[in-house]
Amino acid sequence: MSTPSTARAYTDLTGLFAPRAVALVGASDQGERFGTRVFRQLMNFGYAGPIYPVNPRATELNGLTCYPSVSELPETPDHVGITVATERVFEVLEECAARGVPFATVYSAGFSETGTEEGRERQAKLVAFARRTGMRIMGPNCNGVINFVDAFAMASTGAIAGPRRPAGNVGVVSHSGGLGQINVMWRAMETGLGISYEASIGNEADLDSIDFARFMLRSAATDVVLMAIEGIKDGARLIELAREAAEREKPIVILKFGRTEAGSRAAASHTGTIAGADDIYDAAFRQFGLIRVFETNELYEMATLLRTRRWPKGRRVASAAATGGNIVQLADVGETLGIEWPEYSPQTQATLAQFMPGYGKISNPTDMTSLATGEPENFRRALQAIAEDPQVDLIAPIFAFVKRVDIERGAELLRCLPKPAAMLWVGGCTDDQTFGPRDLVSGGLPVFRNATPCLRAVRAAADFGAMAAEYKSGLRTPVRPAGIDTGRALALLRGFEGKLTEREAKDVLGAYGFAVTQEHLATSIDEAIAHARAIQGPVALKIDSPDIPHKTEAGAIRLDVRGEGALRTAFKEVVESARTYAPSARINGVLVQEMVPTGIEMMLGIVRDPVFGPVVAVALGGIHVEVLRDISYRIAPVTFAEARRMLRELRGYKLLEGVRGEKAADMEALVETLVRLSWFAADCADEIAELDINPLRVLERGAGVRVVDALIVRRANP
């Protein structure tokens, strides 16, 4: 499994988001100081509970009594905000702990985000304080929380200035204050979406993004969670969160920064987060049903459809419009995203023919020409017929410029359909310039302005629905293959240090039921000849040395050796080449190995990721892995279905199916080997640093696979 979580158990954050009483240390009414802005929003957002400003330099702020310290407050608040100078933060926290305050938000900067030793030490001290006292702390270097459900906001952002927007069902978690509260929250509200909760969490010294996302998932007020994050501290907790999201059928959409080297450097300087290997993050998100996007607008565009929690049964979509250009463009976008455009059933064809006489066979997506604009009632009837087609999972009609009454009737039709629907409104309203897509979105209808965000959301909804169903049916639970002897494998591993030889690695893999080659170690030419006779066929001779992991580079390997004379020559050449390549290398002897029939060569591996723990990798051999970087990753262990998905992700996948007359490879044996490897990775995670099976030769269908060569590196300090 992934690295065990070291964080504390889940804490209900109701007292942080909806405190019975709140205090703000550093509150002010002077100018545009940070404490002034936070205090202003706290006062103006509509919070009905007691507010206690704390500032020794004032006796009254905005008509409220101002207190010199937390210790002198008339009651203990559930939540204390701290906006003082960095040097005073711990003094205030100690006062909070003495009063029994359960939650504090440290807005002050000067911690690990500085990249200095002093800043890191200060943050470590903050973590230690939280562990010692039991207080849960948001931040430091953050911009607080906004709760539209209970009318509580303790944040400095101008994105909530003016009348409070109605609460919605979309939660937002972000490391960044500005990006989370403006680029995501504010712009989502501008499109008509409503927000339930927003949290800009900063350095997450104690409470982290998982804590906030879990609170939102468990709230009846939230149906989709948007996360804009720079990294994850604990992969195991993220996986737990993803499983809970699937069980609750509440999707999580993630924008992860630090995808590039430049982005990783920026993340480290921003909140002190070290971004993990992006391809592994990407694989983890796919594996556990987290929906990844790459721009802030994609977050709320996804939420436009996902918040309805109506999952298409598949990717089969139908659409109709008044213009052929929109139809062609929609079809192109859909195909690139894996959307299917099924043919209409005979019954649907017959119904549509009533509205479109003389058209012949009507295609999907459907160009309805002037019918869509000149006869809106017939257009709606046509949409109803298309939506009732059993071959269609979701309908996404296109509207251009229409009267308000017609767009509202079209919207009502889509709301009442028994299957999911989305609207593409590419134009405007002809008789009411004040009416637009935002009005329909605020009423709960998924409305998009462009084809790409619409169909991306459609695919995400279909995939999430399928994944949630798999979780509920148990198909997402990995099953251990038969023939595994974990005890023997661990005993063998613990008898070695550093790099294992090929023979030693295969002994370990053999204990896990891998199909390894028949081979024997020879310490003399005569032994090699005897072993070759026992194998009864051509053999390969390879040096066996813990100091020469790459035998080909050393020239210490000979293939397809036949006959006693050739064996004697090959044995000498292998030993001499090894000694020339690495004079001080320890040499155990020469491995005499069966020659494996031809097949497709694969590379299978295990790496240890600092966030997710043991990760399995698969790639086709040769240039596919070395040059094209055609590799698929998953967190161990994996299901058989997930192993198949890994293989289908490879650009070279069709080679396994057989091309240009070549026979198809034994896919089932390869899948089973991948699953077996993933369990080896999970079970022996504390013992190994990395593993390479290269090559694994996949024989023709029904003939299985063979581990031709393998390398295992033990962890230095298991």
KEKE-799842 format. One line per 2 residues: for each residue x, y, z of C-alpha. Coordinates in Angstrom, 3 decimals. Layout:
REM residues N
X/Y/Z ~ ...
REM end
This chain:
REM residues 718
0.000/0.000/0.000 ~ 0.994/3.659/-0.130
3.007/5.221/2.656 ~ 1.101/5.007/5.976
-0.404/8.236/7.188 ~ 1.248/9.904/10.168
-1.340/12.679/10.533 ~ -3.950/12.816/13.253
-7.448/11.421/12.845 ~ -10.139/13.462/11.147
-11.233/16.584/13.009 ~ -14.673/18.056/12.397
-13.978/21.612/11.225 ~ -17.452/22.985/11.952
-16.065/25.162/14.736 ~ -13.547/26.685/12.315
-16.037/27.352/9.493 ~ -19.059/28.221/11.672
-17.829/29.256/15.142 ~ -20.273/30.099/17.917
-17.968/33.031/18.765 ~ -14.882/34.385/17.004
-11.922/36.594/17.913 ~ -9.498/38.422/15.635
-6.104/39.288/17.111 ~ -4.625/42.236/15.263
-8.014/43.647/14.263 ~ -7.795/47.242/13.105
-9.758/50.040/11.438 ~ -6.688/51.855/10.152
-6.064/52.176/6.395 ~ -5.753/48.969/4.369
-3.712/46.875/6.762 ~ -4.246/43.141/6.576
-5.958/43.110/9.986 ~ -8.235/45.926/8.815
-9.338/44.066/5.691 ~ -9.992/40.818/7.559
-11.947/42.659/10.253 ~ -14.008/44.506/7.640
-15.058/41.292/5.880 ~ -15.780/39.597/9.206
-18.095/42.463/10.136 ~ -19.784/42.850/6.753
-20.396/39.260/5.643 ~ -23.408/38.730/7.898
-21.980/36.665/10.747 ~ -24.529/36.614/13.585
-22.334/35.397/16.458 ~ -20.207/37.430/18.877
-17.112/39.069/17.321 ~ -14.240/39.959/19.653
-11.563/42.244/18.202 ~ -8.242/41.943/20.049
-5.781/44.852/19.906 ~ -4.011/46.401/22.945
-3.880/49.767/21.123 ~ -7.659/50.208/20.903
-10.643/50.029/23.244 ~ -13.345/50.039/20.567
-13.476/49.087/16.862 ~ -16.546/49.641/14.697
-18.751/49.866/17.760 ~ -17.374/46.642/19.299
-15.424/46.451/22.524 ~ -11.776/45.761/21.757
-9.808/43.562/24.174 ~ -6.076/43.753/24.913
-5.517/39.968/24.774 ~ -7.221/36.628/24.259
-6.890/35.890/27.953 ~ -9.200/38.827/28.760
-12.054/37.870/26.433 ~ -15.443/37.397/28.139
-15.818/33.885/26.667 ~ -13.702/31.320/24.847
-14.188/31.623/21.084 ~ -14.271/28.560/18.836
-11.992/30.236/16.318 ~ -9.263/32.855/16.727
-7.698/34.633/13.771 ~ -4.099/35.859/14.237
-2.819/38.722/12.075 ~ 0.035/39.965/14.275
3.742/40.282/13.444 ~ 5.471/36.929/13.071
7.453/37.420/16.286 ~ 4.226/37.598/18.322
2.436/34.594/16.831 ~ 3.518/32.060/19.451
2.722/34.404/22.315 ~ -0.850/34.685/21.031
-1.101/30.936/20.399 ~ -0.070/30.180/23.972
-2.837/32.488/25.190 ~ -5.311/30.633/22.953
-4.177/27.272/24.291 ~ -4.530/28.501/27.876
-8.144/29.504/27.119 ~ -8.912/26.174/25.445
-9.474/27.625/21.957 ~ -10.002/24.675/19.566
-9.171/26.429/16.259 ~ -6.775/29.177/15.207
-5.910/30.659/11.842 ~ -2.399/32.095/11.518
-2.443/34.610/8.669 ~ 1.052/35.861/9.430
3.894/35.001/7.028 ~ 7.557/34.310/7.773
7.480/30.527/7.995 ~ 8.607/27.766/5.599
7.524/29.730/2.537 ~ 10.577/31.967/3.064
12.884/29.084/2.133 ~ 15.173/30.027/5.031
16.344/27.853/7.886 ~ 14.750/30.278/10.329
11.416/30.033/8.534 ~ 11.514/26.233/8.476
12.387/26.104/12.172 ~ 9.523/28.461/12.955
7.085/26.234/11.065 ~ 8.411/23.108/12.799
7.799/24.886/16.101 ~ 4.232/25.614/15.006
3.637/21.947/14.195 ~ 5.078/20.903/17.548
2.816/23.406/19.299 ~ -0.275/21.986/17.581
0.695/18.435/18.521 ~ 1.428/19.389/22.129
-1.752/21.363/22.742 ~ -4.256/19.587/20.498
-5.273/22.902/18.935 ~ -5.963/22.670/15.193
-4.256/25.412/13.209 ~ -4.946/26.758/9.738
-2.013/28.348/7.918 ~ 0.386/30.005/8.474
0.757/32.412/5.534 ~ -2.874/31.952/4.505
-6.010/33.919/3.706 ~ -8.587/32.127/5.803
-12.037/30.695/5.209 ~ -15.311/31.852/3.658
-18.563/30.120/4.547 ~ -21.512/31.150/2.366
-23.772/28.564/4.029 ~ -23.557/30.053/7.547
-22.530/33.619/6.581 ~ -19.060/33.554/8.116
-15.958/34.955/6.471 ~ -12.568/35.622/8.035
-10.458/36.528/4.997 ~ -8.995/39.702/3.537
-10.140/39.225/-0.062 ~ -12.115/41.829/-1.958
-13.777/38.995/-3.901 ~ -16.604/38.981/-1.330
-17.077/42.752/-1.140 ~ -20.659/43.975/-1.487
-23.858/41.996/-0.944 ~ -23.213/38.365/-0.052
-23.846/35.956/-2.927 ~ -26.281/33.088/-2.319
-24.714/29.861/-1.108 ~ -24.258/27.074/-3.629
-22.995/23.498/-3.606 ~ -19.387/23.957/-4.799
-16.493/23.856/-2.305 ~ -13.058/25.345/-3.019
-9.722/24.474/-1.361 ~ -6.573/26.310/-2.413
-3.048/26.759/-1.154 ~ -3.048/30.247/-2.640
-5.311/32.970/-1.295 ~ -5.465/35.133/-4.386
-5.825/32.274/-6.852 ~ -8.379/30.354/-4.802
-10.539/33.322/-3.869 ~ -10.338/35.244/-7.158
-9.363/32.979/-10.080 ~ -11.554/30.134/-8.846
-14.212/31.260/-6.322 ~ -15.013/34.744/-7.664
-14.909/33.740/-11.312 ~ -17.076/30.692/-10.578
-19.653/33.001/-9.013 ~ -19.433/35.270/-12.048
-20.567/32.356/-14.233 ~ -23.580/31.731/-11.967
-22.205/28.994/-9.726 ~ -22.800/29.192/-5.994
-20.068/28.440/-3.452 ~ -20.615/26.600/-0.180
-17.168/26.956/1.400 ~ -13.771/28.346/0.385
-10.504/27.762/2.227 ~ -7.172/29.372/1.332
-4.874/27.288/3.471 ~ -1.310/28.592/2.933
1.522/26.480/4.292 ~ -0.761/23.826/5.905
1.603/23.290/8.846 ~ -1.151/21.448/10.730
-4.525/21.324/8.966 ~ -3.941/20.470/5.323
-5.859/20.381/2.061 ~ -7.154/16.871/2.803
-8.703/18.038/6.101 ~ -10.549/20.883/4.401
-11.673/18.833/1.405 ~ -12.962/16.083/3.692
-14.981/18.586/5.725 ~ -16.582/19.838/2.517
-17.267/16.314/1.234 ~ -19.042/15.452/4.470
-21.166/18.598/4.396 ~ -24.655/18.256/2.950
-24.123/21.726/1.461 ~ -21.361/20.582/-0.932
-21.705/18.325/-3.989 ~ -18.354/18.900/-5.720
-14.970/20.012/-4.357 ~ -12.449/22.022/-6.374
-8.814/21.882/-5.242 ~ -5.987/24.144/-6.436
-2.904/22.751/-4.728 ~ 0.865/22.735/-4.986
1.397/19.223/-3.653 ~ 0.219/16.567/-1.227
2.038/15.635/1.963 ~ 0.485/12.223/2.446
-0.540/10.108/-0.524 ~ -2.357/7.572/1.650
-4.699/10.254/2.985 ~ -5.381/11.537/-0.535
-6.320/8.004/-1.592 ~ -8.658/7.715/1.408
-10.231/11.040/0.427 ~ -10.719/9.877/-3.162
-12.417/6.690/-2.000 ~ -14.745/8.661/0.237
-15.569/11.002/-2.654 ~ -16.474/7.993/-4.810
-18.597/6.430/-2.074 ~ -20.464/9.707/-1.550
-20.594/10.338/-5.328 ~ -19.150/13.805/-4.822
-16.390/14.434/-7.380 ~ -13.111/16.167/-6.592
-11.537/18.252/-9.353 ~ -7.839/19.057/-8.907
-5.551/21.671/-10.398 ~ -2.042/20.777/-9.261
0.734/23.310/-9.668 ~ 4.408/22.405/-9.989
3.995/20.249/-13.118 ~ 7.240/21.590/-14.584
10.692/22.230/-13.150 ~ 9.965/25.970/-13.135
6.593/25.363/-11.505 ~ 8.167/23.179/-8.843
10.650/25.920/-7.975 ~ 7.832/28.445/-7.710
5.830/26.111/-5.480 ~ 8.772/25.639/-3.133
9.220/29.376/-2.798 ~ 5.479/29.955/-2.351
4.437/27.661/0.494 ~ 7.439/25.456/1.051
5.719/22.524/-0.670 ~ 7.976/20.163/-2.578
6.109/19.079/-5.714 ~ 6.339/15.348/-6.403
6.971/13.685/-9.751 ~ 4.108/14.933/-11.903
3.623/11.766/-13.914 ~ 3.049/9.843/-10.683
0.554/12.441/-9.445 ~ -1.188/12.155/-12.792
-1.376/8.372/-12.518 ~ -2.649/8.527/-8.928
-5.407/10.946/-9.890 ~ -6.556/8.658/-12.717
-6.311/5.532/-10.604 ~ -8.470/6.841/-7.775
-10.983/8.897/-9.719 ~ -9.730/12.414/-9.027
-10.457/14.664/-12.013 ~ -7.373/16.588/-13.080
-7.434/19.916/-14.919 ~ -4.677/22.311/-15.937
-6.227/25.797/-15.835 ~ -8.242/27.592/-13.152
-11.227/28.093/-15.468 ~ -11.415/24.327/-16.008
-12.136/23.875/-12.296 ~ -15.432/25.747/-12.287
-16.306/24.687/-15.820 ~ -16.153/21.073/-14.644
-18.257/21.956/-11.604 ~ -20.987/23.388/-13.843
-21.988/19.846/-14.832 ~ -20.558/17.732/-12.007
-22.476/19.581/-9.269 ~ -25.716/18.089/-10.656
-24.429/14.601/-9.700 ~ -26.247/13.052/-12.666
-23.859/10.543/-14.213 ~ -24.223/9.523/-17.861
-24.207/5.742/-18.284 ~ -21.449/6.101/-20.875
-19.760/8.509/-23.251 ~ -22.480/8.283/-25.929
-23.606/11.853/-26.598 ~ -26.113/13.406/-28.993
-26.435/17.012/-30.075 ~ -28.443/19.139/-32.456
-28.045/22.708/-33.664 ~ -29.169/25.196/-36.277
-25.733/25.593/-37.867 ~ -23.593/22.964/-39.530
-20.348/24.624/-38.478 ~ -21.106/24.208/-34.782
-22.038/20.581/-35.364 ~ -18.808/19.747/-37.199
-16.681/21.526/-34.596 ~ -18.500/19.736/-31.764
-17.984/16.361/-33.453 ~ -14.256/17.041/-33.892
-13.788/18.059/-30.265 ~ -15.757/15.063/-29.058
-13.682/12.561/-30.978 ~ -10.424/13.947/-29.569
-11.875/13.599/-26.045 ~ -13.132/10.041/-26.478
-16.796/11.057/-26.849 ~ -18.944/8.707/-28.945
-21.650/9.934/-31.352 ~ -23.979/6.926/-31.732
-26.341/6.466/-34.657 ~ -29.977/7.129/-33.803
-32.286/4.145/-33.475 ~ -34.848/3.489/-36.241
-37.603/4.841/-33.989 ~ -35.700/8.094/-33.415
-34.948/8.350/-37.133 ~ -38.653/8.005/-37.898
-39.624/10.661/-35.349 ~ -37.039/13.126/-36.599
-38.166/12.546/-40.184 ~ -41.511/14.096/-39.235
-39.707/17.379/-38.503 ~ -37.062/17.086/-41.201
-38.758/15.562/-44.290 ~ -36.551/14.637/-47.227
-33.341/14.481/-45.194 ~ -32.751/10.740/-45.603
-30.746/9.221/-42.798 ~ -30.212/11.778/-40.049
-26.749/11.832/-38.503 ~ -25.584/12.606/-34.976
-24.627/15.366/-34.157 ~ -27.616/16.726/-36.077
-27.735/19.828/-38.259 ~ -31.369/20.918/-38.008
-30.837/24.130/-40.024 ~ -33.663/26.650/-39.746
-35.870/24.252/-37.798 ~ -33.924/25.109/-34.655
-34.600/28.834/-34.993 ~ -37.691/29.176/-37.168
-39.766/26.474/-35.473 ~ -38.593/26.311/-31.850
-41.435/24.052/-30.715 ~ -40.509/21.408/-33.291
-36.863/21.775/-32.261 ~ -37.808/20.990/-28.677
-39.819/17.951/-29.806 ~ -36.849/16.752/-31.816
-34.610/17.152/-28.762 ~ -37.111/15.169/-26.693
-37.014/12.341/-29.226 ~ -33.215/12.318/-29.344
-32.992/12.301/-25.552 ~ -35.304/9.258/-25.383
-33.088/7.232/-27.741 ~ -31.668/4.253/-25.768
-28.349/4.656/-27.617 ~ -27.846/8.123/-26.096
-26.411/8.665/-22.603 ~ -26.435/12.480/-22.579
-27.818/15.216/-24.796 ~ -25.985/18.514/-25.378
-27.970/20.731/-27.790 ~ -26.531/23.953/-29.182
-28.422/27.245/-28.993 ~ -27.262/30.426/-30.724
-29.336/33.662/-30.704 ~ -32.849/32.996/-29.415
-35.728/34.733/-27.698 ~ -35.793/34.538/-23.929
-38.992/32.492/-23.876 ~ -37.478/29.913/-26.225
-34.221/29.550/-24.331 ~ -36.155/29.210/-21.064
-38.423/26.531/-22.552 ~ -35.384/24.722/-23.888
-33.771/24.923/-20.457 ~ -36.898/23.553/-18.795
-36.951/20.636/-21.215 ~ -33.341/19.747/-20.375
-34.022/19.982/-16.636 ~ -36.937/17.554/-16.900
-35.257/14.901/-19.052 ~ -34.792/11.495/-17.377
-31.113/11.423/-18.413 ~ -28.291/13.980/-17.988
-28.168/17.007/-20.262 ~ -26.008/20.060/-20.846
-26.625/23.151/-22.925 ~ -24.186/24.797/-25.297
-25.326/28.419/-25.604 ~ -22.877/29.999/-28.008
-24.829/33.195/-28.679 ~ -27.148/35.457/-26.720
-30.727/36.515/-26.076 ~ -32.370/38.474/-28.924
-35.041/40.274/-26.907 ~ -33.460/40.696/-23.450
-29.826/41.767/-23.402 ~ -29.688/41.382/-19.598
-30.476/37.660/-19.779 ~ -27.650/35.219/-20.378
-26.043/31.865/-19.485 ~ -25.326/32.997/-15.922
-29.068/33.155/-15.236 ~ -29.530/29.534/-16.286
-26.438/28.316/-14.420 ~ -27.621/30.002/-11.212
-30.862/28.062/-11.666 ~ -28.969/24.762/-11.685
-28.659/24.033/-15.423 ~ -25.226/23.127/-16.862
-24.632/25.761/-19.549 ~ -21.399/26.112/-21.512
-20.186/28.710/-23.991 ~ -17.741/26.462/-25.862
-17.603/22.848/-26.990 ~ -14.327/21.820/-25.347
-15.210/22.602/-21.698 ~ -18.649/21.113/-22.233
-17.426/17.785/-23.574 ~ -14.541/17.595/-21.108
-17.097/17.856/-18.319 ~ -19.313/15.261/-20.017
-16.458/12.779/-20.216 ~ -15.465/13.484/-16.601
-19.047/12.923/-15.440 ~ -19.318/9.628/-17.336
-15.965/8.378/-16.074 ~ -16.650/9.409/-12.479
-20.037/7.724/-12.500 ~ -18.504/4.494/-13.797
-15.699/4.677/-11.250 ~ -18.130/5.300/-8.349
-20.162/2.273/-9.441 ~ -16.983/0.152/-9.507
-16.142/1.232/-5.955 ~ -19.599/0.264/-4.732
-19.451/-3.123/-6.459 ~ -15.991/-3.911/-5.075
-14.295/-3.879/-8.483 ~ -11.838/-1.242/-7.249
-10.538/-3.516/-4.469 ~ -7.217/-5.189/-5.437
-7.176/-8.995/-5.222 ~ -3.957/-10.836/-4.380
-2.947/-13.450/-6.997 ~ -2.344/-17.049/-5.920
1.124/-18.536/-5.517 ~ 2.705/-15.763/-3.411
5.078/-16.671/-0.576 ~ 5.679/-13.310/1.099
7.592/-14.819/4.010 ~ 10.144/-16.531/1.775
10.564/-13.437/-0.404 ~ 11.196/-11.214/2.626
13.619/-13.730/4.121 ~ 15.592/-13.812/0.871
15.593/-10.009/0.565 ~ 16.845/-9.523/4.095
19.794/-11.738/3.344 ~ 21.160/-9.262/0.805
22.484/-5.711/0.835 ~ 22.612/-3.117/-1.920
22.078/-4.424/-5.453 ~ 21.054/-8.032/-5.917
22.458/-9.996/-8.812 ~ 20.113/-11.158/-11.536
20.080/-14.656/-10.063 ~ 19.329/-13.374/-6.556
16.591/-11.058/-7.848 ~ 14.961/-13.906/-9.751
15.034/-16.101/-6.659 ~ 13.068/-13.410/-4.809
10.642/-12.939/-7.700 ~ 10.212/-16.692/-7.967
8.911/-16.699/-4.392 ~ 6.192/-14.327/-5.604
5.170/-16.626/-8.434 ~ 6.830/-14.775/-11.308
7.621/-16.840/-14.398 ~ 11.421/-16.659/-14.299
13.839/-18.314/-16.713 ~ 15.385/-21.708/-16.042
19.014/-21.001/-15.085 ~ 21.970/-22.254/-13.006
25.162/-20.676/-11.662 ~ 28.441/-22.146/-12.955
31.797/-21.463/-11.324 ~ 33.733/-23.462/-13.930
33.534/-24.309/-17.616 ~ 32.676/-27.916/-16.851
29.777/-26.843/-14.626 ~ 28.520/-24.556/-17.383
28.571/-27.444/-19.884 ~ 26.668/-29.683/-17.477
24.021/-27.004/-16.849 ~ 23.591/-26.403/-20.579
23.020/-30.123/-21.156 ~ 20.321/-30.096/-18.445
18.537/-27.191/-20.126 ~ 18.571/-29.110/-23.451
18.732/-26.233/-25.884 ~ 20.598/-23.049/-26.749
21.590/-20.987/-23.723 ~ 22.660/-17.500/-22.718
25.777/-16.953/-20.602 ~ 25.838/-13.917/-18.306
28.277/-12.763/-15.655 ~ 26.913/-13.005/-12.119
28.262/-10.080/-10.115 ~ 26.653/-7.663/-7.635
29.033/-4.988/-8.941 ~ 28.033/-5.291/-12.626
24.288/-4.660/-12.862 ~ 24.420/-3.754/-16.571
25.954/-6.813/-18.184 ~ 25.462/-5.663/-21.773
27.522/-2.516/-21.176 ~ 30.289/-4.677/-19.734
30.191/-7.003/-22.730 ~ 29.703/-9.820/-20.215
26.858/-11.632/-21.923 ~ 26.666/-14.137/-24.813
23.406/-15.259/-26.394 ~ 22.216/-18.329/-28.286
25.261/-20.398/-27.384 ~ 25.190/-23.975/-28.788
27.639/-26.864/-28.445 ~ 30.503/-27.612/-26.054
33.164/-25.712/-28.018 ~ 31.058/-22.556/-28.196
30.261/-22.877/-24.489 ~ 33.952/-22.995/-23.532
34.750/-19.942/-25.655 ~ 31.726/-17.957/-24.426
32.458/-18.748/-20.760 ~ 36.023/-17.385/-21.038
34.923/-14.285/-22.960 ~ 32.231/-13.409/-20.450
34.617/-13.649/-17.472 ~ 37.432/-11.744/-19.247
35.073/-8.961/-20.369 ~ 33.746/-8.572/-16.826
37.239/-8.325/-15.337 ~ 38.313/-5.811/-17.971
35.168/-3.693/-17.405 ~ 35.352/-3.754/-13.579
38.689/-5.169/-12.313 ~ 37.659/-4.983/-8.661
34.190/-6.442/-9.152 ~ 33.144/-9.445/-7.113
32.357/-12.310/-9.506 ~ 30.198/-15.189/-8.303
30.405/-17.110/-11.551 ~ 28.561/-17.305/-14.854
24.812/-17.725/-15.168 ~ 23.743/-20.392/-17.682
20.205/-19.502/-18.770 ~ 17.639/-20.925/-21.170
17.106/-18.928/-24.365 ~ 13.546/-17.593/-24.244
11.484/-17.699/-27.469 ~ 11.002/-14.431/-29.305
8.242/-12.115/-28.137 ~ 7.520/-8.514/-27.222
9.927/-7.088/-24.680 ~ 8.497/-5.055/-21.830
10.033/-3.144/-18.945 ~ 8.338/-3.466/-15.549
9.571/-1.555/-12.543 ~ 9.022/-0.334/-9.010
9.970/3.099/-7.743 ~ 9.464/4.543/-4.293
7.679/7.890/-4.429 ~ 8.060/10.211/-1.397
4.327/11.031/-1.457 ~ 2.592/7.834/-2.600
5.076/5.144/-1.588 ~ 5.638/2.135/-3.900
4.681/2.787/-7.528 ~ 4.657/0.253/-10.376
5.652/1.179/-13.914 ~ 5.257/-0.576/-17.249
6.589/0.267/-20.702 ~ 7.480/-1.410/-23.942
11.214/-1.991/-24.104 ~ 13.807/-0.280/-26.273
13.140/3.232/-27.545 ~ 9.613/3.222/-26.152
10.932/3.722/-22.642 ~ 14.373/5.201/-23.255
13.521/7.800/-25.908 ~ 9.760/8.166/-26.152
9.149/7.978/-22.393 ~ 6.104/5.836/-23.115
5.538/4.696/-19.529 ~ 2.446/4.088/-17.430
2.455/4.325/-13.613 ~ 0.113/3.256/-10.813
0.197/3.231/-7.012 ~ 0.603/-0.305/-5.633
-1.323/-2.557/-5.403 ~ -3.510/-2.502/-8.525
-6.578/-4.399/-9.680 ~ -6.604/-6.502/-12.832
-8.791/-3.854/-14.509 ~ -6.329/-1.125/-13.535
-3.426/-3.157/-14.945 ~ -5.301/-3.386/-18.262
-5.857/0.360/-18.203 ~ -2.127/0.862/-17.661
-1.333/-1.124/-20.781 ~ -3.947/0.669/-22.885
-2.355/4.006/-21.942 ~ 0.864/3.060/-23.739
1.254/4.564/-27.192 ~ 2.796/1.268/-28.288
-0.153/-0.786/-26.995 ~ -1.208/-1.959/-30.450
2.070/-3.878/-30.759 ~ 0.757/-6.166/-28.037
-2.429/-6.771/-30.015 ~ -0.418/-7.879/-33.042
0.325/-5.785/-36.136 ~ 1.376/-6.585/-39.710
0.790/-10.284/-39.370 ~ 2.475/-10.664/-35.971
0.638/-12.816/-33.446 ~ -1.035/-11.128/-30.482
0.890/-11.243/-27.218 ~ -0.308/-13.071/-24.112
-2.115/-10.065/-22.634 ~ -3.672/-11.973/-19.743
-0.283/-13.264/-18.565 ~ 1.145/-9.742/-18.800
-1.757/-8.279/-16.798 ~ -1.378/-10.974/-14.153
2.364/-10.252/-13.916 ~ 1.697/-6.530/-13.447
-0.773/-7.247/-10.638 ~ 1.707/-9.666/-9.029
4.434/-7.017/-9.246 ~ 2.165/-4.455/-7.598
1.594/-6.756/-4.622 ~ 5.316/-7.401/-4.370
5.805/-3.609/-4.305 ~ 3.155/-3.132/-1.617
4.236/-6.055/0.591 ~ 7.968/-5.395/0.390
7.846/-1.592/0.319 ~ 10.099/-1.239/3.362
12.766/-3.537/1.916 ~ 13.355/-2.321/-1.636
14.386/1.028/-3.099 ~ 13.744/0.053/-6.717
13.231/-2.884/-9.038 ~ 13.590/-3.362/-12.797
12.417/-6.352/-14.784 ~ 13.995/-5.608/-18.148
13.180/-7.325/-20.277 ~ 10.032/-9.204/-19.465
9.421/-11.146/-22.647 ~ 5.737/-11.515/-23.496
5.197/-14.566/-25.655 ~ 2.312/-15.222/-28.036
-1.182/-15.616/-26.638 ~ -1.395/-18.645/-24.370
2.398/-19.032/-23.989 ~ 2.849/-16.747/-20.982
5.734/-14.442/-20.096 ~ 9.333/-14.842/-18.883
11.435/-12.661/-16.633 ~ 14.640/-12.552/-18.711
16.589/-10.109/-16.525 ~ 15.899/-8.377/-13.225
17.548/-5.938/-10.844 ~ 16.533/-5.283/-7.245
18.108/-2.594/-5.049 ~ 17.606/-2.917/-1.299
16.785/0.123/0.805 ~ 19.793/1.387/2.735
17.877/1.561/6.031 ~ 14.784/-0.644/5.826
REM end
